Structures are given as C-alpha cells and as structure tokens.
Amino acid sequence: MLDAASTNDTAVDTLLEVNNIEVIYNHVILVLKGVSLSVPKGGITALLGGNGAGKTTTLKAISNLLASERGEVTKGSIKYRSDVVQHLDPADMVKRGLVQVMEGRHCFEHLTVEENLLTGAYTRTDGKAAIARDLEMVYEYFPRLRERRKSQAGYTSGGEQQMCAIGRALMSRPEMILLDEPSMGLAPQLVEQIFEIVKSVNENEGVTFLLAEQNTNVALRFAHYGYILESGRVVMDGPAADLRENQDVKEFYLGMSDEGRKSFRDVRSYRRRKRWLS
C-alpha cells in the first residue's frame, strides 16, 4: 500500500499552497490573475470552471510543466510541504511525490498497457518486489487493465487509457496526484467508475487529489472542497456540499434553479447577473 496519513491526526495538514500566482505565456498573455488555493493532505479538492478558465494552467504551474509551453509564474508562490517549489524541475516534483495526469491521457501508444504502467515506476529505487506489489495493487483497482495488460495501449478505449494513465501515476508511489479533466470524452457510466476509483484510492491509500474538471456535477459529488475559476481568477470556493447547494452554482454550472432545470442558452444569458462578479 501507499503511505497513508494517520487516521489519528486531528489537525488538517496543508500539503499544497498556491499563493496569489500570476502566469504569463510568451511574455505577454496573462492567463492566471492572482490565483490562490490550498489542498489539505488526504483530501480531494476540485478545480472547477469552463473551458479556458485556467484550470489546466494552474495544474501545470504546480507541476512545473509551463516552461514547455513558454509559460511562467511571474508573481506569487507555490509551496509543497511548506517548501517553495515553482522553480524546481518537473522530475524533482515527481521525486517529492507530486505527479500530474495530463488531459487527454497521453499513454505511450506503442507500448503495452503493462509497459505503460511500469514506466510510472521509472524513478523508484525500492526494488522489483515493491514495484510488483504496486502493479498488483493497480490491477486490483483497475481489473480491466489486468485483462488488457498485454494489449498495445494505442488500441485500447478512451476509458481504458484514462485508467492506464491514473494507474501509471500510482506506480510512482505519489503523495499527491494532479488529475486534469478525467471525464473528458468518456461516457457517463465510465465517468462514475473513474471517480469511484479515485475516491477509493484516496480513502484506502491516502493519496491526495487536486482535480481539474468541467463536469461540475460529478466533481462536487466526490470532492471534499472546491474552487471555481473564471477568466483566470478564483470567483468562489467552499466545501463541496455547500457549493452543490449554492444557488449561483446551481444556475450557472449545474443548469438548475429554484424553478427547475434551465437550458444551456438560458444559463448563458444569466452570466452578467453573477453575484460574485458584481
């Protein structure tokens, strides 16, 4: 099993702290405008918002993958286990226990499913027996991967590739996983299955999750706390249960109001009424 937080701890430790960061691409395009958030150890935190809100950029700022896209954090700080980390190499973040599962899965198509999983253990030095145990653990969470372990990853379904990407991250023995748009392109039944597995890994293995997700409805059912981004800013945050009941969130993200479900066109027409932006 992966290292889990002690169930006897009464204090909630902050594992990740993002303090008022700004991110600029190509030296001119301001994408994040003072984003702050904190992720407690052992929790599931959701980063919510529509396409282009800044969710993926936030995750890449944390995992230090911005440089590959000519982006940089120009203000603020990012702390992981109280250490400032925004200037570290991405590989150093993995060694510290923070791993990102990219949007779109990004499996190695020419490798088998099992070979993909084993690439996640590349940086480990604890021996083949420990890696074999964790591979078996991944197969217990994802039985479908056991069935397809000898199949070339490029010929598996989108859901199987998402499972493979999460399983590969688990093989690095992470303390925290950044999960980017896990529901993208998947059928609703598969989305539920993926989130149930995330919940199980969180509860059983003590892995902390920060997940970016457009599917606000499913994310708020599984997360403990949520942040809503719009145009590179955090416009609302709170416990997931409170956000689910918030009238603005119901109208503008869940398509619901006191009068019942609204159409997407209706929701868009109400955008200027958002109380948190007035």
C-alpha positions in Angstrom: 0.0 0.0 0.0 1.0 3.6 -0.5 1.8 5.7 2.5 -1.4 6.9 4.1 -2.0 9.8 6.5 -2.5 8.7 10.1 -6.2 8.4 10.9 -5.4 9.6 14.4 -4.3 13.1 13.3 -6.9 15.6 14.3 -5.2 18.6 12.6 -5.5 19.0 8.9 -2.1 19.5 7.3 -1.9 21.7 4.2 0.0 19.7 1.6 -0.1 22.3 -1.3 -0.5 26.0 -1.0 -0.8 28.3 -4.1 -0.4 32.0 -3.1 -1.7 34.7 -5.5 0.1 33.4 -8.6 0.1 35.1 -12.0 1.0 33.1 -15.1 2.1 34.7 -18.4 2.6 32.9 -21.7 5.0 34.2 -24.4 5.8 37.1 -22.1 2.6 38.9 -23.0 -0.5 36.7 -22.4 -1.8 36.9 -18.8 -3.7 33.7 -18.1 -3.9 33.4 -14.3 -4.6 36.6 -12.4 -3.9 36.1 -8.7 -5.0 32.5 -8.1 -4.8 31.3 -4.5 -5.8 27.8 -3.2 -4.8 25.3 -0.6 -5.1 21.5 -0.7 -5.2 19.6 2.6 -3.3 16.3 2.9 -5.5 13.3 2.3 -8.4 15.2 0.6 -10.0 15.5 -2.8 -10.0 19.1 -4.0 -11.8 20.1 -7.2 -10.8 23.0 -9.5 -13.9 23.8 -11.5 -14.8 26.1 -14.4 -15.5 26.1 -18.1 -13.1 25.7 -21.0 -10.4 28.4 -20.9 -11.0 29.3 -17.2 -7.3 28.5 -16.3 -7.7 25.1 -14.7 -5.0 23.3 -16.8 -2.7 26.2 -16.5 -3.0 26.1 -12.7 -2.1 22.4 -12.6 0.9 22.9 -14.9 2.1 25.8 -12.8 2.0 23.5 -9.8 3.8 20.6 -11.6 6.3 23.0 -13.3 5.3 22.0 -16.8 4.7 25.5 -18.0 8.2 26.1 -19.5 7.5 23.6 -22.3 4.7 25.8 -23.5 6.6 29.1 -23.0 4.7 29.9 -19.8 6.0 31.1 -16.4 4.8 32.0 -13.0 5.6 35.7 -12.7 4.1 36.6 -9.3 3.2 34.7 -6.2 4.5 31.4 -4.8 3.7 27.7 -4.8 4.5 25.7 -1.7 4.5 21.9 -1.4 5.0 20.6 2.1 5.9 24.2 3.0 8.8 24.4 0.5 8.7 26.9 -2.3 8.8 24.7 -5.5 7.9 26.8 -8.5 11.5 26.9 -9.7 12.1 23.1 -9.4 12.5 20.7 -12.4 9.3 18.7 -13.1 11.2 15.5 -12.3 12.0 16.9 -8.9 8.3 17.3 -8.2 7.8 13.6 -9.1 10.5 12.6 -6.7 8.8 14.7 -4.0 5.6 12.8 -4.5 3.6 15.0 -6.8 2.5 13.6 -10.2 0.2 15.0 -12.9 -2.1 13.0 -15.1 -2.4 15.1 -18.2 -5.6 16.0 -20.0 -6.1 13.6 -22.9 -4.4 10.6 -21.1 -1.1 10.7 -23.2 -0.4 7.0 -22.9 2.6 5.6 -24.9 0.6 4.2 -27.7 3.3 1.7 -29.0 3.8 0.2 -25.5 1.5 -2.4 -23.9 -0.7 -1.4 -21.0 1.6 -3.1 -18.5 4.7 -1.5 -20.0 2.9 1.9 -19.7 2.2 1.2 -16.0 5.8 0.2 -15.4 7.1 3.5 -16.8 5.5 5.1 -13.8 8.0 3.3 -11.6 11.0 4.5 -13.5 12.3 6.8 -10.8 11.8 4.3 -7.9 14.7 2.7 -6.2 12.9 0.3 -3.8 13.4 -2.8 -5.8 11.4 -5.1 -8.2 9.4 -6.8 -5.4 7.9 -3.5 -4.2 7.1 -2.5 -7.8 5.4 -5.9 -8.5 3.3 -5.4 -5.4 2.2 -1.9 -6.5 1.5 -3.3 -10.0 -0.8 -5.9 -8.4 -2.5 -3.1 -6.4 -3.2 -1.1 -9.6 -4.7 -4.2 -11.2 -7.0 -4.6 -8.2 -8.3 -1.0 -8.6 -8.5 -1.4 -12.4 -9.4 -5.0 -13.2 -9.9 -4.1 -16.8 -6.2 -3.2 -17.1 -5.3 -6.7 -16.0 -7.4 -8.1 -18.8 -5.8 -5.7 -21.3 -2.3 -5.8 -19.9 -0.7 -7.3 -23.0 -2.6 -5.1 -25.4 -1.0 -2.2 -27.1 -2.2 1.0 -25.4 -3.0 2.8 -28.6 -5.6 0.2 -29.4 -7.5 0.4 -26.1 -10.6 2.5 -25.4 -10.6 6.1 -24.0 -11.7 4.8 -20.7 -9.0 2.2 -20.6 -6.4 4.8 -21.4 -7.6 7.0 -18.6 -7.4 4.1 -16.2 -3.9 3.4 -17.6 -2.8 7.0 -17.1 -4.0 7.0 -13.5 -2.5 3.6 -12.8 0.8 4.8 -14.2 0.7 7.7 -11.8 0.0 5.4 -8.9 3.1 3.3 -9.8 5.3 6.2 -8.8 4.0 5.9 -5.2 2.7 9.5 -5.2 1.6 11.5 -2.2 -0.5 13.8 -4.5 -2.0 13.4 -7.9 -3.0 16.3 -10.2 -5.8 15.0 -12.3 -6.7 17.0 -15.4 -10.2 16.6 -16.9 -10.6 12.9 -16.1 -14.2 12.8 -17.5 -13.2 14.3 -20.9 -14.6 12.2 -23.8 -15.9 9.4 -21.6 -19.5 8.0 -21.3 -21.3 8.9 -18.1 -21.1 5.4 -16.8 -17.3 5.3 -17.2 -17.0 8.8 -15.6 -18.8 7.4 -12.5 -16.4 4.4 -12.5 -13.3 6.6 -12.7 -14.4 8.9 -9.9 -15.4 5.9 -7.7 -11.9 4.6 -8.2 -10.4 8.0 -7.3 -12.4 8.0 -4.2 -11.3 4.5 -3.2 -7.6 5.3 -3.9 -8.0 8.5 -1.8 -9.6 6.6 1.1 -7.6 3.4 1.1 -4.1 4.6 0.0 -4.1 8.2 1.5 -3.4 9.8 -1.9 -4.3 13.5 -2.1 -6.0 14.6 -5.3 -6.4 18.0 -6.9 -8.6 17.5 -10.0 -9.5 20.0 -12.7 -12.9 19.2 -14.1 -15.6 20.8 -16.3 -18.2 18.3 -15.1 -19.1 20.3 -12.0 -21.9 17.9 -11.0 -19.9 14.8 -10.7 -16.8 16.6 -9.3 -18.8 18.1 -6.4 -20.3 14.8 -5.5 -16.8 13.2 -5.0 -14.7 16.1 -3.9 -14.4 17.5 -0.3 -13.7 21.1 -1.3 -14.0 23.1 -4.5 -12.7 26.2 -6.2 -14.4 27.8 -9.2 -12.3 29.6 -11.8 -13.4 32.1 -14.4 -11.1 34.0 -16.7 -8.0 33.1 -14.6 -9.5 34.1 -11.2 -11.0 32.2 -8.3 -14.5 33.5 -8.1 -15.9 31.2 -5.4 -14.7 28.4 -3.1 -16.0 26.3 -0.3 -16.9 22.8 0.9 -18.2 20.8 -2.0 -21.5 20.1 -0.1 -22.1 23.9 0.2 -21.2 24.6 -3.4 -23.7 22.0 -4.5 -26.4 23.9 -2.7 -25.3 27.3 -3.7 -27.9 29.0 -5.9 -25.4 30.6 -8.3 -23.5 27.3 -8.8 -26.8 25.6 -9.5 -27.8 28.1 -12.1 -24.5 28.8 -13.8 -22.8 25.4 -13.6 -25.4 22.7 -12.9 -28.1 24.3 -15.1 -30.6 24.3 -12.2 -32.6 27.0 -10.4 -35.5 27.1 -7.9 -37.8 26.8 -10.9 -36.1 23.6 -12.1 -33.6 22.8 -14.8 -32.6 25.6 -17.2 -31.4 25.2 -20.8 -27.7 26.0 -21.5 -28.8 29.0 -23.5 -30.8 30.3 -20.5 -27.8 29.8 -18.2 -25.5 31.7 -20.6 -28.0 34.6 -20.7 -27.8 35.0 -17.0 -24.0 35.3 -16.9 -24.0 39.0 -16.2 -26.1 38.5 -13.1 -23.4 36.5 -11.2 -23.4 38.0 -7.8 -19.8 37.1 -7.1 -18.7 39.2 -10.1 -20.8 42.2 -9.4 
